[in-house]
Amino acid sequence: MVVHKKLLSFSFLSSLAKVVFKIINDFANFQAEVLYGLIEEYADLKGDGSEIVLDLFCGTGTIGLTLARKAQHVYGYEVVPQAISDARRNAKLNKIHNATFVQGDLNKIDVNFGKDFPKPDIVISDPNRPGMHMKLIKYLLELQSPRIIYVSCNPATCARDLDYLCHGSVEHNIKGCYKLKRLRPVDMFPNTPHIECVCLLELH
């Protein structure tokens, strides 16, 4: 089943209804525009085409593509092959030529895969409920992008990962280097206990 939906001024499709249920639900809820508007606000791209965006757990590319017109290039990474295929189709559908989507498991990041990452001006990370794997957290701390936008559907793992990024961990031998500047909850699933959080971290 292929689902076609409009979001902001963009058109998107998804052929993975069961896998990317959140994206489809977003389309059915006007709060999706609130969520994406917050991400754009926190990204605060200059709009001069000079900045690199790294979109982790990109799914079908919706977040990265909404930022692409203000960026030099968007690089999206996602584990699900069909989602990457849809992301590439969505880029063509919206006539966006400065977006590259790569299939890979970010929770099993290694040195070789990490070397393929460009040096970003901003990182978007939108993991599923378990949050980010420690290997990815360590990589982001080494990468030291000036800004990270963390989009979370699980406040518990969000708090855990933000703590690692900001304060580090003796147990995991990591030193935090970010400061949490802004955080906003968005109710994407009314009448349920689930909530999305959009967080802005800046390197310090």
Buried (B, 14 or more C-beta within 10 A) or exposed (E): EEBEBEBEEBEBBBBBEEBBEBBBEBBEBEBBEBBBBBBBEBBEBEEEEEBBBBBBBBBBBBBBBBBBBBBBBBBBBBBBEBBBBBBBBBBEBBEBEBBBBBBBBBBEBEEEBBEEBEEBBBBBBBBBEEBBBBBBBBBBBEBEBEBBBBBBBBBEBBBBBBEBBBEBBEEEEBEBBBEBEEBBEBBBBEEEEBBBBBBBBEBE
